[in-house]
Amino acid sequence: MEFSWNDHQKSFREQVRSFIAEHWNEGVRRREGLQLHEQVRAYQQELADAGWLTMSWPKEYGGGGASYIEQMIFAEESTFAQAPTGGQGADRLGPALILFGNEEQRQEHLPKIAHAEISWCQGYSEPGSGSDLASLQTRAVHDGDDFVINGQKIWTSGAQHADWIHVLTRTDPTAPKHRGISYFMVEMGTPGISIRPITQMTDEPGFNETFFEDVRVPAANMIGEENRGWYVSATTLDFERSGINRMAEAVPIYERLLEYAKRSDSAGTGRRVIDGAINRQHLADTMIEINVARLLGYRVSWMQSNDLVPNHESSISKLFGTELQQRNARRGINMLGLGGQLRSGSRHVPMDGELCYAYMATVSRTIAAGTSEIQRNIIATRGLGLPRG
Ligand SMILES: Cc1cc2nc3c(=O)[nH]c(=O)nc-3n(C[C@H](O)[C@H](O)[C@H](O)COP(=O)(O)OP(=O)(O)OC[C@H]3O[C@@H](n4cnc5c(N)ncnc54)[C@H](O)[C@@H]3O)c2cc1C
């Protein structure tokens, strides 16, 4: 076992840091709405031009042929700096197309993702189907060269900006639930698609309900075989859960909290703004947990780079990283006292309301991409071999 970076990896990390420092303004991340979206798209274009948006894809599809470890270093440094990475197309749909798409689909969609020309959103969850995703009811019915889709999706992140959606539908309602699902790529401008925004408690307009009313999709847009879409989606979810970003998101907040905790109060008493043994314990605990989460994330990337398929290992990393984010925010907001509850812009707010924001925003982290309970079920059954049910 070797826990060190080689020279190439070290210099690549430095290169990524310099690129981010030059091209991304960290403060931008905390602003909302269209302006942020436009900034993210512009930055992704710069990443694409540098060959970093899809760096681990094969070169024939617009990738850079880099290793998973380099991709992980890139994702880690980007998240430390609160800078964007690839998004749905680069991180989820693209890798699934490489594995399950046909050559025509790969040639059509992958270079557009690699060059940041189109953005994607994910249409999996429905009002009655989240954790039990295979119970989904959105129907796709074969009609000539097309399928016609009717139904509703929910929690569709970024649908308001996306050009395309990758969507799970039921094509055989008589089959056992996992075996009657097909996976489609649908252009968001197709007649019959409408969206309704859902605002989060952080006031951000991240989610949407997405409605499909007699939406015609060419049969050629199906990924993989008819009624075998479940197995494609299981792989995209493994990609979604495998990122180092869960751990890395906790780091910049933690570091700023630590810096704040070392300051003296403004009244000149010489006392620290955050004091007490309990707070010191909290900061030490979080530092230990960040190190554990980092190694769990590295293990997933190491497996990918050795052609192993991480499954329960991704769930462990996702579960620990997202619960760490919540503990970090909870400890931080408690350490700041009453002022910690104030939002950015309030007169007496400490740390510009960052902890208040993190406390609210991290609630969703243990739900997105499968809840913590579902991750524990996966770890118990696939990791520990315990029986289902
Ligand atoms: C930030 C965020 C972004 C998201 N983005 C998208 C997106 O872009 N596209 C998309 O399709 N979806 C998206 N989702 C939806 C997400 O995948 C679902 O919210 C998630 O899978 C949980 O489903 P649910 O909300 O229906 O909860 P439910 O499945 O109704 O679960 C309710 C509670 O019951 C528990 N539970 C359910 N089943 C079990 C079980 N078998 N064992 C133990 N406990 C169980 C759950 O853990 C949870 O606590 C997003 C969600 C969030 C929070």
The ligand as a MOL file (V3000), in Angstrom:
LIG
                    3D

  0  0  0     0  0            999 V3000
M  V30 BEGIN CTAB
M  V30 COUNTS 53 58 0 0 0
M  V30 BEGIN ATOM
M  V30 1 C -30.3970 18.1540 -3.5310 0
M  V30 2 C -31.1980 17.1030 -4.2530 0
M  V30 3 C -31.0670 17.0000 -5.6220 0
M  V30 4 C -31.8130 16.0330 -6.3080 0
M  V30 5 N -31.7160 15.9990 -7.6710 0
M  V30 6 C -32.4490 15.0990 -8.3530 0
M  V30 7 C -32.3930 15.0820 -9.7780 0
M  V30 8 O -31.7240 15.9140 -10.4150 0
M  V30 9 N -33.1390 14.1700 -10.4290 0
M  V30 10 C -33.9050 13.2460 -9.7840 0
M  V30 11 O -34.5150 12.4170 -10.4390 0
M  V30 12 N -34.0000 13.2550 -8.4110 0
M  V30 13 C -33.2900 14.1550 -7.6990 0
M  V30 14 N -33.3880 14.1940 -6.3240 0
M  V30 15 C -34.3130 13.2910 -5.6560 0
M  V30 16 C -33.6490 12.2110 -4.7860 0
M  V30 17 O -33.0510 11.2310 -5.5740 0
M  V30 18 C -34.7430 11.6430 -3.8700 0
M  V30 19 O -35.1960 12.7090 -3.0380 0
M  V30 20 C -34.2280 10.5170 -3.0040 0
M  V30 21 O -33.9400 9.3890 -3.7820 0
M  V30 22 C -35.2400 10.1340 -1.8940 0
M  V30 23 O -36.5030 9.9190 -2.4330 0
M  V30 24 P -37.7840 10.6110 -1.7980 0
M  V30 25 O -37.4970 12.0680 -1.6690 0
M  V30 26 O -38.9630 10.2200 -2.6180 0
M  V30 27 O -37.9270 10.0420 -0.3260 0
M  V30 28 P -38.6020 8.6600 0.0900 0
M  V30 29 O -38.1180 7.5720 -0.8140 0
M  V30 30 O -40.0750 8.8620 0.1760 0
M  V30 31 O -37.9990 8.4150 1.5270 0
M  V30 32 C -38.5610 8.9950 2.7100 0
M  V30 33 C -37.7830 8.4750 3.9080 0
M  V30 34 O -37.9450 7.0290 4.0260 0
M  V30 35 C -36.6900 6.3940 4.0640 0
M  V30 36 N -36.7410 5.1060 3.3640 0
M  V30 37 C -37.3440 4.8760 2.1750 0
M  V30 38 N -37.1540 3.5790 1.8150 0
M  V30 39 C -36.3980 3.0040 2.7930 0
M  V30 40 C -35.8610 1.7040 2.9770 0
M  V30 41 N -36.0430 0.7360 2.0890 0
M  V30 42 N -35.1210 1.4640 4.0920 0
M  V30 43 C -34.9100 2.4500 5.0190 0
M  V30 44 N -35.4160 3.7090 4.8850 0
M  V30 45 C -36.1380 3.9860 3.7860 0
M  V30 46 C -35.7450 7.3400 3.3420 0
M  V30 47 O -34.4040 7.1230 3.7330 0
M  V30 48 C -36.2730 8.7000 3.7780 0
M  V30 49 O -35.7590 9.0390 5.0430 0
M  V30 50 C -32.6790 15.1510 -5.6100 0
M  V30 51 C -32.8140 15.2800 -4.2210 0
M  V30 52 C -32.0970 16.2510 -3.5470 0
M  V30 53 C -32.2950 16.3790 -2.0770 0
M  V30 END ATOM
M  V30 BEGIN BOND
M  V30 1 1 1 2
M  V30 2 1 2 3
M  V30 3 2 2 52
M  V30 4 2 3 4
M  V30 5 1 4 5
M  V30 6 1 4 50
M  V30 7 2 5 6
M  V30 8 1 6 7
M  V30 9 1 6 13
M  V30 10 2 7 8
M  V30 11 1 7 9
M  V30 12 1 9 10
M  V30 13 2 10 11
M  V30 14 1 10 12
M  V30 15 2 12 13
M  V30 16 1 13 14
M  V30 17 1 14 15
M  V30 18 1 14 50
M  V30 19 1 15 16
M  V30 20 1 16 17
M  V30 21 1 16 18
M  V30 22 1 18 19
M  V30 23 1 18 20
M  V30 24 1 20 21
M  V30 25 1 20 22
M  V30 26 1 22 23
M  V30 27 1 23 24
M  V30 28 2 24 25
M  V30 29 1 24 26
M  V30 30 1 24 27
M  V30 31 1 27 28
M  V30 32 2 28 29
M  V30 33 1 28 30
M  V30 34 1 28 31
M  V30 35 1 31 32
M  V30 36 1 32 33
M  V30 37 1 33 34
M  V30 38 1 33 48
M  V30 39 1 34 35
M  V30 40 1 35 36
M  V30 41 1 35 46
M  V30 42 1 36 37
M  V30 43 1 36 45
M  V30 44 2 37 38
M  V30 45 1 38 39
M  V30 46 1 39 40
M  V30 47 2 39 45
M  V30 48 1 40 41
M  V30 49 2 40 42
M  V30 50 1 42 43
M  V30 51 2 43 44
M  V30 52 1 44 45
M  V30 53 1 46 47
M  V30 54 1 46 48
M  V30 55 1 48 49
M  V30 56 2 50 51
M  V30 57 1 51 52
M  V30 58 1 52 53
M  V30 END BOND
M  V30 END CTAB
M  END
